[in-house]
Amino acid sequence: MKIIKDTQIISALLPPSIATMVDPRVLSLYTCFNLVFPSNENLQRIYNNILSGYFKPFPNEIVEIIEKVTDSTLKLYKQIVEMLPRTPVKFHYIFNLRDLSRVYEGLSRADPENFGTKASVVKLWRNEAMRVFCDRLINEEDRTLVGEKLIPTIVKANFEDSYDYAM
């Protein structure tokens, strides 16, 4: 017989479904926390604040597009999550807030000397989105969907005057 003392167990579960139902007697032994995905408004506010703080020394034309950059990023993220679900072959197609943060990490490496125009920042955003999302995709069909359909459509809709330079 082994006696185990002063031990805590931490576990995580996906949202419950028929395949992952856990017996209520087991759950009664845990303190349960439910962490939900942030709302679109919260994500918009969080990422707008990150870029607003970083792009303060940049020209005014760049500061004015911060909300559009955030909106474009969130729109792209949602479309990718919907159109490229996880499958047994594509088991690594798990897109989460870490991916959004990687796009913003890349944007925050810009400096006013090299990225002084709106078009250059839009092109940087496109490059970061391609780097974060497209580099993970395993076939040409998925890469074409993201790189040649979704991203150009979003750039055309939000940054039409910078489309030619960015693409």
Secondary structure as UniProt FT lines:
FT   TURN            19..20
FT   HELIX           24..27
FT   TURN            28..29
FT   HELIX           40..54
FT   TURN            55..57
FT   HELIX           60..63
FT   TURN            64..65
FT   HELIX           66..83
FT   TURN            89..92
FT   HELIX           97..107
FT   TURN            108..109
FT   TURN            112..114
FT   HELIX           118..129
FT   HELIX           130..134
FT   TURN            135..136
FT   HELIX           140..144
FT   HELIX           145..150
FT   HELIX           151..158
FT   HELIX           160..162
FT   HELIX           163..166
//
